[in-house]
Amino acid sequence: MLEITEYVKIFIAILAILNPFGVLPLFLTLTGKSSEKERKKTTRTIGLSVASVLALTALLGEKVLELFGISIASFQVGGSILLLLMAISMMFAKDTKGGTHGPEEGSDLESIAVVPLSVPLLAGPGSISTIIIYANLAPSWAHIGLIILCIFAASFITWVILRLATRIGRFIGPLGLSIVSRLMGLLLASIAVEFFAKGIVKLLPGLA
């Protein structure tokens, strides 16, 4: 297991890559004509879906890599590049979470909650890469359990933010959402650089 401060860092990293503020505009658009009861149900589905996908990734991610013959070091380098590209997009206020088109008439809110809001917008390639890398930092079930606990905590905060989406959007406005997204991007860029440094040293020990 790692130091407790490392798990706090992992929790913050997971929350940053999920970036629930980044999906607020799309969430408000897709659920704009929904009742309060329907919106509650949608946010609950999103929270459970994100937690389930990422927890399953923590448990089985390494096995999937082994199946394709990919080393953790290679995955760290590749995943860090992906995270850095996402961070750059976030810092320059580009749309990293997809478009903002509303749902077609008669579309099912439950389906929208799972795809695209949960997967791939929240639990997408970036967050999946992050979970696999962190899950392999220590070879123990206690470590995996704490990673899953961090996932559940980050998913819970995501649920809370989406549950308060209307109030948050009204309070901080588009400019506030943009500022928060840029700050998340800066944090994510720092995490990506750290991932890259650790991965490249494992691939090329002579650089250490």
Backbone hydrogen bonds in HBPLUS format (Angstrom, degrees):
<---DONOR---> <-ACCEPTOR-->    atom                        ^
c    i                          cat <-CA-CA->   ^        H-A-AA   ^      H-
h    n   atom  resd res      DA  || num        DHA   H-A  angle D-A-AA Bond
n    s   type  num  typ     dist DA aas  dist angle  dist       angle   num
A0006-GLU N   A0003-GLU O   2.93 MM   3  5.28 133.5  2.15 105.2 118.0     1
A0007-TYR N   A0004-ILE O   3.15 MM   3  5.24 125.0  2.47  95.6 108.9     2
A0008-VAL N   A0004-ILE O   3.15 MM   4  6.54 146.2  2.27 144.1 153.4     3
A0009-LYS N   A0005-THR O   3.03 MM   4  6.28 153.8  2.10 141.3 148.4     4
A0010-ILE N   A0006-GLU O   2.86 MM   4  6.16 148.1  1.97 140.5 149.7     5
A0011-PHE N   A0007-TYR O   2.92 MM   4  6.10 158.3  1.96 143.5 148.7     6
A0012-ILE N   A0008-VAL O   3.03 MM   4  6.32 160.4  2.07 149.4 154.0     7
A0013-ALA N   A0009-LYS O   2.91 MM   4  6.14 153.3  1.98 145.7 153.7     8
A0014-ILE N   A0010-ILE O   2.89 MM   4  6.16 158.9  1.94 153.9 158.7     9
A0015-LEU N   A0011-PHE O   3.01 MM   4  6.24 161.8  2.04 150.2 155.2    10
A0016-ALA N   A0012-ILE O   2.88 MM   4  6.06 150.0  1.97 143.9 152.6    11
A0017-ILE N   A0013-ALA O   2.97 MM   4  6.22 158.7  2.01 150.9 155.6    12
A0018-LEU N   A0014-ILE O   2.94 MM   4  6.12 151.1  2.02 146.1 154.5    13
A0019-ASN N   A0015-LEU O   2.95 MM   4  6.07 153.5  2.02 141.7 149.0    14
A0022-GLY N   A0019-ASN O   2.85 MM   3  5.45 144.6  1.97 116.7 126.9    15
A0023-VAL N   A0020-PRO O   3.20 MM   3  5.49 144.9  2.33 103.5 112.4    16
A0024-LEU N   A0021-PHE O   3.33 MM   3  5.19 153.7  2.40  96.0 103.7    17
A0027-PHE N   A0023-VAL O   2.77 MM   4  5.91 162.8  1.80 161.6 167.6    18
A0028-LEU N   A0024-LEU O   2.87 MM   4  6.04 165.1  1.89 159.5 162.4    19
A0029-THR N   A0025-PRO O   3.03 MM   4  6.22 147.1  2.14 140.2 149.4    20
A0030-LEU N   A0026-LEU O   2.88 MM   4  6.10 166.6  1.90 156.6 159.4    21
A0031-THR N   A0027-PHE O   3.00 MM   4  6.06 146.0  2.12 146.4 155.0    22
A0032-GLY N   A0029-THR O   3.43 MM   3  5.08 167.4  2.44  99.0 101.5    23
A0034-SER N   A0031-THR O   3.05 MM   3  5.16 163.9  2.07 112.2 116.7    24
A0039-ARG N   A0035-SER O   2.98 MM   4  6.23 155.3  2.04 151.1 158.3    25
A0040-LYS N   A0036-GLU O   3.00 MM   4  6.20 153.7  2.07 145.7 152.2    26
A0041-LYS N   A0037-LYS O   3.12 MM   4  6.37 159.7  2.17 145.8 150.8    27
A0042-THR N   A0038-GLU O   2.95 MM   4  6.17 150.5  2.04 143.9 152.2    28
A0043-THR N   A0039-ARG O   2.97 MM   4  6.22 161.8  2.00 152.2 155.7    29
A0044-ARG N   A0040-LYS O   3.03 MM   4  6.25 154.9  2.09 147.4 154.5    30
A0045-THR N   A0041-LYS O   3.03 MM   4  6.24 155.6  2.09 144.4 150.7    31
A0046-ILE N   A0042-THR O   2.99 MM   4  6.26 154.4  2.06 147.9 155.0    32
A0047-GLY N   A0043-THR O   2.98 MM   4  6.21 167.6  2.00 151.5 154.0    33
A0048-LEU N   A0044-ARG O   3.06 MM   4  6.26 166.7  2.08 151.8 155.0    34
A0049-SER N   A0045-THR O   2.90 MM   4  5.96 157.5  1.95 146.7 153.6    35
A0050-VAL N   A0046-ILE O   2.94 MM   4  6.07 171.0  1.95 159.1 160.8    36
A0051-ALA N   A0047-GLY O   3.11 MM   4  6.20 167.0  2.13 146.0 150.1    37
A0052-SER N   A0048-LEU O   2.94 MM   4  6.02 158.1  1.99 145.2 151.5    38
A0053-VAL N   A0049-SER O   2.98 MM   4  6.13 170.5  1.99 154.9 157.1    39
A0054-LEU N   A0050-VAL O   3.09 MM   4  6.18 171.8  2.10 154.7 157.2    40
A0055-ALA N   A0051-ALA O   2.93 MM   4  5.90 153.5  2.00 143.4 151.4    41
A0056-LEU N   A0052-SER O   2.99 MM   4  6.07 159.3  2.03 147.1 152.7    42
A0057-THR N   A0053-VAL O   3.02 MM   4  6.23 144.2  2.15 137.6 148.0    43
A0058-ALA N   A0054-LEU O   2.95 MM   4  6.25 151.7  2.03 145.0 151.6    44
A0059-LEU N   A0055-ALA O   3.13 MM   4  6.43 146.2  2.25 142.7 151.4    45
A0060-LEU N   A0056-LEU O   2.89 MM   4  6.01 157.8  1.94 151.7 157.5    46
A0061-GLY N   A0057-THR O   2.68 MM   4  4.72 141.0  1.83 139.4 142.4    47
A0064-VAL N   A0060-LEU O   3.15 MM   4  6.47 152.6  2.23 154.9 162.7    48
A0065-LEU N   A0061-GLY O   3.14 MM   4  6.48 154.9  2.20 148.3 155.0    49
A0066-GLU N   A0062-GLU O   2.95 MM   4  6.22 157.6  2.00 150.1 156.2    50
A0067-LEU N   A0063-LYS O   2.96 MM   4  6.17 146.6  2.07 141.7 150.7    51
A0068-PHE N   A0064-VAL O   3.29 MM   4  6.64 142.1  2.44 141.5 149.9    52
A0068-PHE N   A0065-LEU O   3.12 MM   3  5.29 127.7  2.41  98.5 111.3    53
A0070-ILE N   A0065-LEU O   2.93 MM   5  5.10 173.4  1.94 144.1 143.6    54
A0069-GLY N   A0066-GLU O   3.10 MM   3  4.82 155.7  2.16  96.5 103.9    55
A0075-PHE N   A0071-SER O   3.01 MM   4  6.27 155.4  2.07 146.2 153.6    56
A0076-GLN N   A0072-ILE O   2.78 MM   4  6.03 147.0  1.89 146.8 156.4    57
A0077-VAL N   A0073-ALA O   3.06 MM   4  6.38 159.6  2.11 150.6 154.4    58
A0078-GLY N   A0074-SER O   2.93 MM   4  6.15 172.9  1.94 153.2 155.5    59
A0079-GLY N   A0075-PHE O   2.71 MM   4  5.66 160.7  1.74 145.7 152.5    60
A0080-SER N   A0076-GLN O   2.87 MM   4  5.87 149.5  1.96 140.3 148.6    61
A0081-ILE N   A0077-VAL O   3.13 MM   4  6.39 151.5  2.22 146.8 153.2    62
A0082-LEU N   A0078-GLY O   3.17 MM   4  6.47 158.4  2.22 146.7 152.4    63
A0083-LEU N   A0079-GLY O   2.90 MM   4  6.15 159.4  1.94 148.9 154.7    64
A0084-LEU N   A0080-SER O   2.87 MM   4  6.03 153.6  1.94 143.9 151.2    65
A0085-LEU N   A0081-ILE O   3.00 MM   4  6.24 157.0  2.05 148.2 153.7    66
A0086-MET N   A0082-LEU O   3.03 MM   4  6.32 157.4  2.09 148.7 154.8    67
A0087-ALA N   A0083-LEU O   2.82 MM   4  6.05 153.8  1.89 147.2 155.2    68
A0088-ILE N   A0084-LEU O   2.90 MM   4  6.14 156.5  1.96 149.6 155.1    69
A0089-SER N   A0085-LEU O   3.06 MM   4  6.30 156.9  2.12 143.9 150.1    70
A0090-MET N   A0086-MET O   2.93 MM   4  6.21 154.2  2.00 147.6 154.9    71
A0091-MET N   A0087-ALA O   2.89 MM   4  6.14 156.5  1.95 150.9 157.1    72
A0092-PHE N   A0088-ILE O   3.02 MM   4  6.20 142.2  2.17 144.0 153.4    73
A0094-LYS N   A0089-SER O   2.77 MM   5  4.98 160.5  1.80 160.2 156.6    74
A0093-ALA N   A0090-MET O   3.11 MM   3  4.97 156.7  2.17 103.0 105.8    75
A0107-SER N   A0104-GLU O   3.03 MM   3  5.58 151.0  2.12 143.2 140.4    76
A0112-ILE N   A0108-ASP O   3.07 MM   4  6.40 157.4  2.12 150.3 157.0    77
A0113-ALA N   A0109-LEU O   2.88 MM   4  6.05 147.5  1.99 144.5 153.0    78
A0114-VAL N   A0110-GLU O   3.34 MM   4  6.64 143.7  2.48 138.5 146.2    79
A0114-VAL N   A0111-SER O   3.18 MM   3  5.31 126.3  2.49  97.0 109.8    80
A0115-VAL N   A0111-SER O   2.79 MM   4  5.92 171.6  1.80 165.8 164.5    81
A0117-LEU N   A0112-ILE O   3.25 MM   5  6.32 158.7  2.30 173.7 173.6    82
A0118-SER N   A0113-ALA O   3.05 MM   5  6.06 128.5  2.33 125.7 139.9    83
A0119-VAL N   A0114-VAL O   2.85 MM   5  6.06 163.9  1.88 164.2 167.2    84
A0121-LEU N   A0116-PRO O   3.13 MM   5  5.97 158.1  2.18 165.9 172.7    85
A0122-LEU N   A0118-SER O   3.27 MM   4  5.10 137.6  2.46 108.3 120.2    86
A0123-ALA N   A0118-SER O   2.71 MM   5  5.81 162.5  1.74 171.6 177.4    87
A0128-ILE N   A0124-GLY O   2.98 MM   4  6.09 162.7  2.01 160.5 166.2    88
A0129-SER N   A0125-PRO O   2.90 MM   4  5.94 158.4  1.95 144.6 150.6    89
A0130-THR N   A0126-GLY O   3.03 MM   4  6.22 158.6  2.07 145.2 151.2    90
A0131-ILE N   A0127-SER O   3.01 MM   4  6.21 160.2  2.05 147.9 152.2    91
A0132-ILE N   A0128-ILE O   3.07 MM   4  6.30 165.1  2.10 152.5 155.9    92
A0133-ILE N   A0129-SER O   3.05 MM   4  6.24 164.0  2.08 152.7 157.0    93
A0134-TYR N   A0130-THR O   2.97 MM   4  6.17 170.3  1.98 154.3 157.1    94
A0135-ALA N   A0131-ILE O   2.84 MM   4  5.87 155.5  1.90 149.6 156.9    95
A0136-ASN N   A0133-ILE O   3.24 MM   3  5.49 144.7  2.37 101.8 111.5    96
A0137-LEU N   A0134-TYR O   3.16 MM   3  5.37 163.9  2.19 115.4 114.9    97
A0140-SER N   A0138-ALA O   3.02 MM   2  5.92 131.6  2.26 108.5  94.4    98
A0144-ILE N   A0140-SER O   3.19 MM   4  6.57 160.2  2.23 145.2 150.0    99
A0145-GLY N   A0141-TRP O   2.83 MM   4  6.02 155.4  1.89 145.8 153.0   100
A0146-LEU N   A0142-ALA O   3.02 MM   4  6.30 150.4  2.11 144.1 151.1   101
A0147-ILE N   A0143-HIS O   2.91 MM   4  6.23 150.4  2.00 149.6 158.6   102
A0148-ILE N   A0144-ILE O   2.92 MM   4  6.20 159.1  1.96 151.6 156.7   103
A0149-LEU N   A0145-GLY O   2.95 MM   4  6.21 145.6  2.07 138.3 148.5   104
A0150-CYS N   A0146-LEU O   2.92 MM   4  6.21 151.3  2.01 143.5 150.5   105
A0151-ILE N   A0147-ILE O   2.91 MM   4  6.26 148.6  2.01 144.6 154.1   106
A0152-PHE N   A0148-ILE O   2.87 MM   4  6.18 159.6  1.91 151.1 155.6   107
A0153-ALA N   A0149-LEU O   2.94 MM   4  6.18 157.2  2.00 146.8 153.3   108
A0154-ALA N   A0150-CYS O   2.93 MM   4  6.12 162.3  1.96 149.1 153.6   109
A0155-SER N   A0151-ILE O   2.83 MM   4  6.01 155.1  1.89 149.6 157.4   110
A0156-PHE N   A0152-PHE O   2.85 MM   4  6.02 148.0  1.95 143.2 151.9   111
A0157-ILE N   A0153-ALA O   3.05 MM   4  6.37 157.6  2.10 147.8 152.9   112
A0158-THR N   A0154-ALA O   2.95 MM   4  6.17 152.1  2.03 142.2 150.5   113
A0159-TRP N   A0155-SER O   2.87 MM   4  6.15 153.3  1.94 144.3 151.4   114
A0160-VAL N   A0156-PHE O   2.92 MM   4  6.26 156.0  1.98 148.2 154.6   115
A0161-ILE N   A0157-ILE O   2.91 MM   4  6.15 163.2  1.94 152.6 156.4   116
A0162-LEU N   A0158-THR O   2.97 MM   4  6.20 165.0  1.99 152.9 156.9   117
A0163-ARG N   A0159-TRP O   2.76 MM   4  5.87 146.7  1.87 144.7 155.4   118
A0164-LEU N   A0160-VAL O   3.02 MM   4  6.27 139.0  2.19 142.2 152.1   119
A0165-ALA N   A0162-LEU O   3.07 MM   3  4.62 160.5  2.11 102.8 103.6   120
A0168-ILE N   A0164-LEU O   2.86 MM   4  6.02 167.8  1.88 165.6 169.9   121
A0169-GLY N   A0165-ALA O   2.82 MM   4  5.88 169.7  1.83 155.1 158.4   122
A0170-ARG N   A0166-THR O   3.05 MM   4  6.15 152.2  2.12 141.3 148.8   123
A0171-PHE N   A0167-ARG O   2.86 MM   4  5.96 146.6  1.97 143.7 153.3   124
A0172-ILE N   A0168-ILE O   2.95 MM   4  6.04 170.1  1.96 163.4 162.8   125
A0173-GLY N   A0169-GLY O   3.07 MM   4  5.17 135.8  2.27 120.1 132.0   126
A0176-GLY N   A0172-ILE O   3.20 MM   4  4.75 139.7  2.37 138.5 136.1   127
A0177-LEU N   A0173-GLY O   3.12 MM   4  6.42 160.1  2.16 154.1 159.8   128
A0178-SER N   A0174-PRO O   2.99 MM   4  6.18 152.2  2.07 144.4 152.0   129
A0179-ILE N   A0175-LEU O   2.97 MM   4  6.27 153.8  2.04 149.1 155.8   130
A0180-VAL N   A0176-GLY O   2.99 MM   4  6.25 166.4  2.01 154.6 157.5   131
A0181-SER N   A0177-LEU O   2.99 MM   4  6.13 159.2  2.03 145.7 151.7   132
A0182-ARG N   A0178-SER O   3.00 MM   4  6.22 150.3  2.09 144.6 152.2   133
A0183-LEU N   A0179-ILE O   3.01 MM   4  6.31 155.3  2.07 150.5 157.0   134
A0184-MET N   A0180-VAL O   2.96 MM   4  6.23 156.9  2.01 150.5 156.9   135
A0185-GLY N   A0181-SER O   2.94 MM   4  6.15 146.9  2.06 138.8 148.4   136
A0186-LEU N   A0182-ARG O   2.96 MM   4  6.29 148.3  2.06 146.5 153.8   137
A0187-LEU N   A0183-LEU O   3.10 MM   4  6.38 161.2  2.14 149.0 153.3   138
A0188-LEU N   A0184-MET O   2.89 MM   4  6.07 156.3  1.94 147.9 155.0   139
A0189-ALA N   A0185-GLY O   2.90 MM   4  6.10 147.6  2.01 144.3 152.6   140
A0190-SER N   A0186-LEU O   3.24 MM   4  6.53 153.9  2.31 144.8 150.4   141
A0191-ILE N   A0187-LEU O   3.16 MM   4  6.49 155.7  2.22 146.3 152.8   142
A0192-ALA N   A0188-LEU O   2.90 MM   4  6.14 154.7  1.96 148.0 155.2   143
A0193-VAL N   A0189-ALA O   3.04 MM   4  6.30 156.6  2.09 149.2 154.2   144
A0194-GLU N   A0190-SER O   3.16 MM   4  6.42 155.5  2.22 144.6 151.0   145
A0195-PHE N   A0191-ILE O   2.96 MM   4  6.26 157.7  2.01 151.5 157.5   146
A0196-PHE N   A0192-ALA O   2.94 MM   4  6.16 161.8  1.97 150.2 155.2   147
A0197-ALA N   A0193-VAL O   2.96 MM   4  6.17 162.4  1.99 149.8 154.0   148
A0198-LYS N   A0194-GLU O   3.11 MM   4  6.31 165.5  2.14 150.7 153.9   149
A0199-GLY N   A0195-PHE O   2.94 MM   4  6.12 161.5  1.97 153.1 158.8   150
A0200-ILE N   A0196-PHE O   2.86 MM   4  5.95 167.5  1.87 158.0 160.8   151
A0201-VAL N   A0197-ALA O   3.24 MM   4  6.25 151.9  2.32 141.5 148.0   152
A0202-LYS N   A0198-LYS O   3.37 MM   4  6.58 147.2  2.49 137.6 145.3   153
A0203-LEU N   A0199-GLY O   3.07 MM   4  6.38 151.7  2.15 146.7 154.7   154
A0204-LEU N   A0200-ILE O   2.79 MM   4  5.83 153.6  1.86 144.2 152.0   155
A0207-LEU N   A0204-LEU O   2.97 MM   3  5.93 173.1  1.97 133.2 135.4   156
A0208-ALA N   A0205-PRO O   3.08 MM   3  5.58 157.6  2.13 113.7 120.3   157
